Amino acid sequence: MKQQVMLWAGAGQIGMAIARRMGYGKKILVGDKKLENAQAIAKIMNDAGYDVTATEMDLSSRESIQKMIAQAQEMGEITMLVNAAGVSPSQAPIQAILKVDLYGTAVLLEEVGKVIAPGGVGVTISSQSGHRMPALTPEEDEQLACTPAEHLLELPLLQPENIRDTLHAYQLAKRCNEKRVMAESVKWGERSARINSISPGIIVTPLAIDEFNGPRGDFYKNMFAKCPAGRPGTADEVANVAELLMSDKGAFITGADFLIDGGATASYFYGPLKP
Ligand SMILES: NC(=O)c1ccc[n+]([C@@H]2O[C@H](COP(=O)([O-])OP(=O)(O)OC[C@H]3O[C@@H](n4cnc5c(N)ncnc54)[C@H](O)[C@@H]3O)[C@@H](O)[C@H]2O)c1
Protein backbone atom coordinates (compact mmCIF):
# COMPACT_ATOMS: atom_id res chain seq x y z
CA MET A 1 0.00 0.00 0.00
CA LYS A 2 1.24 3.46 -0.89
CA GLN A 3 2.23 5.66 2.07
CA GLN A 4 -0.27 8.38 2.91
CA VAL A 5 1.22 11.85 3.11
CA MET A 6 0.05 14.93 4.95
CA LEU A 7 1.30 18.09 3.27
CA TRP A 8 1.45 20.82 5.89
CA ALA A 9 2.40 24.45 5.28
CA GLY A 10 3.26 26.76 8.18
CA ALA A 11 5.13 25.23 11.12
CA GLY A 12 3.30 27.20 13.78
CA GLN A 13 1.23 26.23 16.77
CA ILE A 14 -2.10 25.86 14.97
CA GLY A 15 -0.57 23.71 12.25
CA MET A 16 1.17 21.50 14.81
CA ALA A 17 -2.01 20.98 16.83
CA ILE A 18 -3.82 19.80 13.69
CA ALA A 19 -0.91 17.66 12.51
CA ARG A 20 -0.71 15.93 15.89
CA ARG A 21 -4.44 15.25 15.83
CA MET A 22 -4.65 13.95 12.25
CA GLY A 23 -1.13 13.00 11.14
CA TYR A 24 -0.41 9.83 13.16
CA GLY A 25 0.52 6.86 10.97
CA LYS A 26 1.17 9.10 7.98
CA LYS A 27 4.26 10.61 6.48
CA ILE A 28 4.14 14.31 7.24
CA LEU A 29 5.97 16.92 5.20
CA VAL A 30 6.04 20.30 6.93
CA GLY A 31 7.14 23.37 4.99
CA ASP A 32 7.90 26.80 6.32
CA LYS A 33 9.64 29.90 5.02
CA LYS A 34 11.79 29.68 8.13
CA LEU A 35 13.37 26.25 7.82
CA GLU A 36 14.38 26.43 11.48
CA ASN A 37 10.68 26.62 12.49
CA ALA A 38 9.92 23.51 10.44
CA GLN A 39 12.93 21.66 11.83
CA ALA A 40 12.13 22.58 15.43
CA ILE A 41 8.55 21.40 15.13
CA ALA A 42 9.60 18.24 13.27
CA LYS A 43 11.91 17.40 16.16
CA ILE A 44 9.16 17.87 18.77
CA MET A 45 6.80 15.65 16.80
CA ASN A 46 9.37 13.00 15.84
CA ASP A 47 10.29 12.74 19.52
CA ALA A 48 6.60 12.01 20.12
CA GLY A 49 6.35 9.18 17.58
CA TYR A 50 5.31 11.02 14.42
CA ASP A 51 7.12 10.77 11.08
CA VAL A 52 7.83 14.35 10.08
CA THR A 53 10.20 15.74 7.45
CA ALA A 54 10.97 19.45 7.43
CA THR A 55 11.46 21.48 4.28
CA GLU A 56 11.83 25.11 3.30
CA MET A 57 8.88 26.53 1.35
CA ASP A 58 7.52 29.96 0.60
CA LEU A 59 3.75 30.11 0.36
CA SER A 60 3.99 33.24 -1.77
CA SER A 61 5.80 31.38 -4.58
CA ARG A 62 4.08 28.93 -6.95
CA GLU A 63 7.44 27.40 -7.79
CA SER A 64 8.18 26.75 -4.14
CA ILE A 65 4.73 25.21 -3.61
CA GLN A 66 5.17 22.94 -6.64
CA LYS A 67 8.57 21.87 -5.35
CA MET A 68 7.10 20.91 -1.99
CA ILE A 69 4.26 18.97 -3.65
CA ALA A 70 6.79 17.06 -5.77
CA GLN A 71 8.76 16.22 -2.63
CA ALA A 72 5.57 14.99 -0.92
CA GLN A 73 4.68 12.84 -3.93
CA GLU A 74 8.05 11.12 -3.71
CA MET A 75 7.06 10.10 -0.17
CA GLY A 76 3.67 8.66 -1.17
CA GLU A 77 0.21 9.94 -2.09
CA ILE A 78 -1.06 13.20 -0.67
CA THR A 79 -4.22 12.47 1.29
CA MET A 80 -4.25 15.49 3.60
CA LEU A 81 -3.50 19.19 3.35
CA VAL A 82 -3.09 21.50 6.32
CA ASN A 83 -2.41 25.12 5.47
CA ALA A 84 -1.49 27.05 8.59
CA ALA A 85 1.11 29.38 7.09
CA GLY A 86 0.53 33.07 7.22
CA VAL A 87 1.56 36.50 8.36
CA SER A 88 -0.49 38.78 10.62
CA PRO A 89 -1.22 42.52 10.31
CA SER A 90 1.55 43.42 12.77
CA GLN A 91 4.12 41.14 11.16
CA ALA A 92 4.16 42.30 7.56
CA PRO A 93 3.36 45.19 5.17
CA ILE A 94 0.23 45.23 2.98
CA GLN A 95 1.87 43.75 -0.12
CA ALA A 96 3.39 40.84 1.80
CA ILE A 97 0.07 40.02 3.48
CA LEU A 98 -1.65 39.93 0.09
CA LYS A 99 1.13 37.87 -1.50
CA VAL A 100 1.33 35.28 1.29
CA ASP A 101 -2.13 35.05 2.88
CA LEU A 102 -4.26 35.77 -0.20
CA TYR A 103 -2.33 34.78 -3.34
CA GLY A 104 -0.24 32.01 -1.74
CA THR A 105 -3.24 30.29 -0.20
CA ALA A 106 -5.08 30.43 -3.54
CA VAL A 107 -2.13 28.83 -5.33
CA LEU A 108 -1.67 26.13 -2.69
CA LEU A 109 -5.34 25.11 -2.83
CA GLU A 110 -5.19 25.03 -6.62
CA GLU A 111 -1.95 23.03 -6.87
CA VAL A 112 -2.88 20.49 -4.18
CA GLY A 113 -6.34 20.22 -5.73
CA LYS A 114 -4.69 18.86 -8.89
CA VAL A 115 -3.05 15.94 -7.07
CA ILE A 116 -5.02 15.21 -3.88
CA ALA A 117 -5.87 11.51 -3.56
CA PRO A 118 -9.48 10.38 -3.95
CA GLY A 119 -11.15 10.78 -0.56
CA GLY A 120 -8.48 13.28 0.49
CA VAL A 121 -9.21 16.22 2.79
CA GLY A 122 -7.78 19.63 3.46
CA VAL A 123 -8.17 22.56 5.80
CA THR A 124 -6.83 26.06 5.46
CA ILE A 125 -6.69 28.51 8.34
CA SER A 126 -8.54 31.71 7.61
CA SER A 127 -9.53 34.13 10.40
CA GLN A 128 -12.38 35.80 12.24
CA SER A 129 -11.03 38.97 10.60
CA GLY A 130 -12.65 37.89 7.34
CA HIS A 131 -16.02 37.76 9.13
CA ARG A 132 -15.69 41.17 10.70
CA MET A 133 -15.17 43.10 7.50
CA PRO A 134 -18.41 44.48 6.01
CA ALA A 135 -19.97 42.47 3.18
CA LEU A 136 -18.46 42.87 -0.27
CA THR A 137 -20.65 43.03 -3.38
CA PRO A 138 -21.65 39.67 -4.94
CA GLU A 139 -19.42 40.58 -7.91
CA GLU A 140 -16.40 41.20 -5.64
CA ASP A 141 -17.03 37.93 -3.79
CA GLU A 142 -17.10 36.09 -7.09
CA GLN A 143 -13.91 37.81 -8.24
CA LEU A 144 -12.13 36.66 -5.07
CA ALA A 145 -13.50 33.13 -5.51
CA CYS A 146 -12.89 32.58 -9.20
CA THR A 147 -10.24 34.93 -10.65
CA PRO A 148 -7.24 32.88 -11.83
CA ALA A 149 -4.69 33.02 -9.02
CA GLU A 150 -2.07 34.75 -11.17
CA HIS A 151 -4.47 37.68 -11.74
CA LEU A 152 -5.91 37.94 -8.22
CA LEU A 153 -3.61 40.74 -7.11
CA GLU A 154 -4.66 42.83 -10.13
CA LEU A 155 -8.28 43.06 -8.88
CA PRO A 156 -9.42 46.67 -8.31
CA LEU A 157 -10.43 46.00 -4.68
CA LEU A 158 -6.89 44.84 -3.93
CA GLN A 159 -5.16 47.96 -5.27
CA PRO A 160 -3.20 50.10 -2.75
CA GLU A 161 -5.61 53.06 -3.00
CA ASN A 162 -8.44 50.76 -1.84
CA ILE A 163 -6.65 49.25 1.17
CA ARG A 164 -6.58 51.33 4.33
CA ASP A 165 -3.96 49.49 6.38
CA THR A 166 -2.45 46.08 7.10
CA LEU A 167 -5.52 44.97 9.09
CA HIS A 168 -7.75 45.72 6.09
CA ALA A 169 -5.35 43.77 3.82
CA TYR A 170 -5.48 40.83 6.25
CA GLN A 171 -9.29 40.95 6.35
CA LEU A 172 -9.45 40.91 2.55
CA ALA A 173 -6.98 38.04 2.40
CA LYS A 174 -8.98 35.98 4.87
CA ARG A 175 -12.30 36.75 3.16
CA CYS A 176 -10.64 35.61 -0.06
CA ASN A 177 -9.53 32.35 1.62
CA GLU A 178 -13.15 31.53 2.46
CA LYS A 179 -14.36 32.29 -1.07
CA ARG A 180 -11.49 30.39 -2.62
CA VAL A 181 -12.32 27.34 -0.50
CA MET A 182 -15.91 27.45 -1.80
CA ALA A 183 -14.78 27.57 -5.44
CA GLU A 184 -12.01 25.00 -4.96
CA SER A 185 -14.35 22.56 -3.19
CA VAL A 186 -16.16 22.11 -6.51
CA LYS A 187 -12.91 21.08 -8.21
CA TRP A 188 -11.73 18.98 -5.26
CA GLY A 189 -15.14 17.27 -5.36
CA GLU A 190 -14.39 16.01 -8.87
CA ARG A 191 -11.61 13.98 -7.21
CA SER A 192 -13.94 12.94 -4.32
CA ALA A 193 -11.87 15.15 -2.06
CA ARG A 194 -13.00 17.83 0.41
CA ILE A 195 -11.60 21.21 1.40
CA ASN A 196 -12.79 23.55 4.17
CA SER A 197 -11.54 26.55 6.06
CA ILE A 198 -11.42 27.36 9.74
CA SER A 199 -11.65 30.95 10.95
CA PRO A 200 -10.15 31.21 14.42
CA GLY A 201 -10.48 34.15 16.76
CA ILE A 202 -7.58 34.97 19.03
CA ILE A 203 -5.54 31.83 19.56
CA VAL A 204 -2.45 32.13 21.72
CA THR A 205 0.50 31.48 19.39
CA PRO A 206 3.67 33.44 18.54
CA LEU A 207 1.66 35.20 15.80
CA ALA A 208 -1.00 36.33 18.30
CA ILE A 209 1.62 37.32 20.85
CA ASP A 210 3.14 39.61 18.17
CA GLU A 211 -0.33 41.16 17.88
CA PHE A 212 -0.69 41.59 21.68
CA ASN A 213 2.66 43.42 21.68
CA GLY A 214 1.94 45.36 18.47
CA PRO A 215 0.07 48.62 17.79
CA ARG A 216 -3.33 46.88 18.19
CA GLY A 217 -2.41 45.11 21.45
CA ASP A 218 -5.09 46.82 23.58
CA PHE A 219 -7.70 46.19 20.88
CA TYR A 220 -7.00 42.46 20.95
CA LYS A 221 -6.88 42.22 24.76
CA ASN A 222 -10.23 44.03 24.95
CA MET A 223 -11.59 41.66 22.32
CA PHE A 224 -11.04 38.51 24.27
CA ALA A 225 -12.00 40.11 27.59
CA LYS A 226 -15.40 41.14 26.17
CA CYS A 227 -16.23 38.10 24.06
CA PRO A 228 -18.69 35.57 25.50
CA ALA A 229 -15.89 33.08 26.25
CA GLY A 230 -13.93 35.81 28.08
CA ARG A 231 -10.53 34.39 27.08
CA PRO A 232 -8.36 33.69 24.05
CA GLY A 233 -8.46 30.20 22.54
CA THR A 234 -5.86 27.50 22.15
CA ALA A 235 -4.51 25.74 19.09
CA ASP A 236 -5.84 22.43 20.40
CA GLU A 237 -9.37 23.80 20.27
CA VAL A 238 -8.83 24.69 16.60
CA ALA A 239 -7.64 21.10 16.11
CA ASN A 240 -10.99 19.91 17.54
CA VAL A 241 -12.72 21.56 14.57
CA ALA A 242 -10.10 20.29 12.13
CA GLU A 243 -10.65 16.76 13.45
CA LEU A 244 -14.36 16.97 12.65
CA LEU A 245 -13.70 18.41 9.19
CA MET A 246 -10.91 15.99 8.28
CA SER A 247 -12.46 12.79 9.64
CA ASP A 248 -15.29 10.69 8.21
CA LYS A 249 -17.67 12.50 10.55
CA GLY A 250 -17.21 15.51 8.27
CA ALA A 251 -17.92 13.56 5.09
CA PHE A 252 -20.81 15.88 4.13
CA ILE A 253 -18.88 19.07 4.86
CA THR A 254 -16.94 20.74 2.05
CA GLY A 255 -16.57 24.28 0.75
CA ALA A 256 -17.48 25.57 4.21
CA ASP A 257 -15.91 27.92 6.72
CA PHE A 258 -16.06 27.39 10.49
CA LEU A 259 -15.78 30.30 12.90
CA ILE A 260 -14.17 29.41 16.24
CA ASP A 261 -13.72 32.68 18.10
CA GLY A 262 -15.28 32.37 21.57
CA GLY A 263 -18.15 34.50 20.28
CA ALA A 264 -15.98 37.57 19.54
CA THR A 265 -17.63 38.17 16.16
CA ALA A 266 -21.11 37.88 17.71
CA SER A 267 -20.11 40.40 20.36
CA TYR A 268 -18.64 42.70 17.69
CA PHE A 269 -21.95 42.84 15.80
CA TYR A 270 -24.51 42.54 18.61
CA GLY A 271 -22.75 42.88 21.96
CA PRO A 272 -20.25 44.88 24.00
CA LEU A 273 -17.56 44.76 21.32
CA LYS A 274 -19.78 46.72 18.91
CA PRO A 275 -17.70 49.69 17.66
N1 LIG B 1 -3.10 32.98 16.29
C1 LIG B 1 -4.21 33.59 16.04
O1 LIG B 1 -4.80 34.28 16.88
C2 LIG B 1 -4.84 33.45 14.68
C3 LIG B 1 -6.14 33.90 14.52
C4 LIG B 1 -6.74 33.80 13.29
C5 LIG B 1 -6.05 33.25 12.23
N2 LIG B 1 -4.77 32.82 12.40
C6 LIG B 1 -4.10 32.26 11.23
O2 LIG B 1 -3.58 31.00 11.53
C7 LIG B 1 -2.47 30.71 10.68
C8 LIG B 1 -1.35 30.15 11.54
O3 LIG B 1 -0.99 31.10 12.49
P1 LIG B 1 -0.38 30.75 13.94
O4 LIG B 1 -1.11 31.60 14.89
O5 LIG B 1 -0.26 29.28 14.12
O6 LIG B 1 1.04 31.44 13.76
P2 LIG B 1 2.54 30.99 13.94
O7 LIG B 1 3.32 32.26 13.92
O8 LIG B 1 2.67 30.06 15.11
O9 LIG B 1 2.81 30.16 12.58
C9 LIG B 1 2.79 30.71 11.30
C10 LIG B 1 3.93 30.10 10.51
O10 LIG B 1 3.82 30.50 9.15
C11 LIG B 1 5.13 30.71 8.66
N3 LIG B 1 5.13 31.55 7.48
C12 LIG B 1 5.00 32.90 7.41
N4 LIG B 1 5.11 33.30 6.12
C13 LIG B 1 5.29 32.19 5.37
C14 LIG B 1 5.48 31.95 3.99
N5 LIG B 1 5.52 32.94 3.10
N6 LIG B 1 5.66 30.68 3.59
C15 LIG B 1 5.67 29.65 4.45
N7 LIG B 1 5.51 29.81 5.79
C16 LIG B 1 5.33 31.07 6.24
C17 LIG B 1 5.86 31.35 9.82
O11 LIG B 1 7.27 31.25 9.67
C18 LIG B 1 5.32 30.54 11.00
O12 LIG B 1 6.14 29.42 11.29
C19 LIG B 1 -2.17 32.02 9.94
O13 LIG B 1 -2.72 31.96 8.64
C20 LIG B 1 -2.93 33.06 10.76
O14 LIG B 1 -3.32 34.15 9.96
C21 LIG B 1 -4.15 32.90 13.61
The ligand as an SDF file (V2000), in Angstrom:
LIG
                    3D

 44 48  0  0  0  0  0  0  0  0999 V2000
   -3.1030   32.9770   16.2920 N   0  0  0  0  0  0  0  0  0  0  0  0
   -4.2100   33.5860   16.0370 C   0  0  0  0  0  0  0  0  0  0  0  0
   -4.7960   34.2800   16.8820 O   0  0  0  0  0  0  0  0  0  0  0  0
   -4.8420   33.4510   14.6770 C   0  0  0  0  0  0  0  0  0  0  0  0
   -6.1410   33.9010   14.5230 C   0  0  0  0  0  0  0  0  0  0  0  0
   -6.7440   33.7960   13.2890 C   0  0  0  0  0  0  0  0  0  0  0  0
   -6.0520   33.2520   12.2310 C   0  0  0  0  0  0  0  0  0  0  0  0
   -4.7740   32.8180   12.3990 N   0  0  0  0  0  0  0  0  0  0  0  0
   -4.1000   32.2620   11.2280 C   0  0  0  0  0  0  0  0  0  0  0  0
   -3.5780   30.9980   11.5260 O   0  0  0  0  0  0  0  0  0  0  0  0
   -2.4660   30.7100   10.6800 C   0  0  0  0  0  0  0  0  0  0  0  0
   -1.3520   30.1520   11.5380 C   0  0  0  0  0  0  0  0  0  0  0  0
   -0.9860   31.0990   12.4880 O   0  0  0  0  0  0  0  0  0  0  0  0
   -0.3780   30.7490   13.9440 P   0  0  0  0  0  0  0  0  0  0  0  0
   -1.1070   31.6030   14.8900 O   0  0  0  0  0  0  0  0  0  0  0  0
   -0.2590   29.2810   14.1240 O   0  0  0  0  0  0  0  0  0  0  0  0
    1.0350   31.4400   13.7590 O   0  0  0  0  0  0  0  0  0  0  0  0
    2.5440   30.9940   13.9450 P   0  0  0  0  0  0  0  0  0  0  0  0
    3.3190   32.2570   13.9190 O   0  0  0  0  0  0  0  0  0  0  0  0
    2.6670   30.0570   15.1090 O   0  0  0  0  0  0  0  0  0  0  0  0
    2.8090   30.1620   12.5820 O   0  0  0  0  0  0  0  0  0  0  0  0
    2.7870   30.7140   11.3040 C   0  0  0  0  0  0  0  0  0  0  0  0
    3.9340   30.0960   10.5140 C   0  0  0  0  0  0  0  0  0  0  0  0
    3.8210   30.5020    9.1500 O   0  0  0  0  0  0  0  0  0  0  0  0
    5.1330   30.7050    8.6650 C   0  0  0  0  0  0  0  0  0  0  0  0
    5.1300   31.5450    7.4820 N   0  0  0  0  0  0  0  0  0  0  0  0
    4.9950   32.8950    7.4110 C   0  0  0  0  0  0  0  0  0  0  0  0
    5.1050   33.3020    6.1250 N   0  0  0  0  0  0  0  0  0  0  0  0
    5.2860   32.1880    5.3730 C   0  0  0  0  0  0  0  0  0  0  0  0
    5.4780   31.9480    3.9900 C   0  0  0  0  0  0  0  0  0  0  0  0
    5.5170   32.9440    3.0990 N   0  0  0  0  0  0  0  0  0  0  0  0
    5.6640   30.6830    3.5860 N   0  0  0  0  0  0  0  0  0  0  0  0
    5.6680   29.6480    4.4500 C   0  0  0  0  0  0  0  0  0  0  0  0
    5.5110   29.8140    5.7870 N   0  0  0  0  0  0  0  0  0  0  0  0
    5.3260   31.0690    6.2360 C   0  0  0  0  0  0  0  0  0  0  0  0
    5.8610   31.3470    9.8190 C   0  0  0  0  0  0  0  0  0  0  0  0
    7.2670   31.2520    9.6700 O   0  0  0  0  0  0  0  0  0  0  0  0
    5.3150   30.5410   10.9950 C   0  0  0  0  0  0  0  0  0  0  0  0
    6.1390   29.4240   11.2900 O   0  0  0  0  0  0  0  0  0  0  0  0
   -2.1680   32.0210    9.9420 C   0  0  0  0  0  0  0  0  0  0  0  0
   -2.7230   31.9630    8.6410 O   0  0  0  0  0  0  0  0  0  0  0  0
   -2.9260   33.0610   10.7560 C   0  0  0  0  0  0  0  0  0  0  0  0
   -3.3190   34.1540    9.9620 O   0  0  0  0  0  0  0  0  0  0  0  0
   -4.1540   32.9040   13.6090 C   0  0  0  0  0  0  0  0  0  0  0  0
  1  2  1  0
  2  3  2  0
  2  4  1  0
  4  5  1  0
  4 44  2  0
  5  6  2  0
  6  7  1  0
  7  8  2  0
  8  9  1  0
  8 44  1  0
  9 10  1  0
  9 42  1  0
 10 11  1  0
 11 12  1  0
 11 40  1  0
 12 13  1  0
 13 14  1  0
 14 15  2  0
 14 16  1  0
 14 17  1  0
 17 18  1  0
 18 19  2  0
 18 20  1  0
 18 21  1  0
 21 22  1  0
 22 23  1  0
 23 24  1  0
 23 38  1  0
 24 25  1  0
 25 26  1  0
 25 36  1  0
 26 27  1  0
 26 35  1  0
 27 28  2  0
 28 29  1  0
 29 30  1  0
 29 35  2  0
 30 31  1  0
 30 32  2  0
 32 33  1  0
 33 34  2  0
 34 35  1  0
 36 37  1  0
 36 38  1  0
 38 39  1  0
 40 41  1  0
 40 42  1  0
 42 43  1  0
M  CHG  2   8   1  16  -1
M  END
$$$$
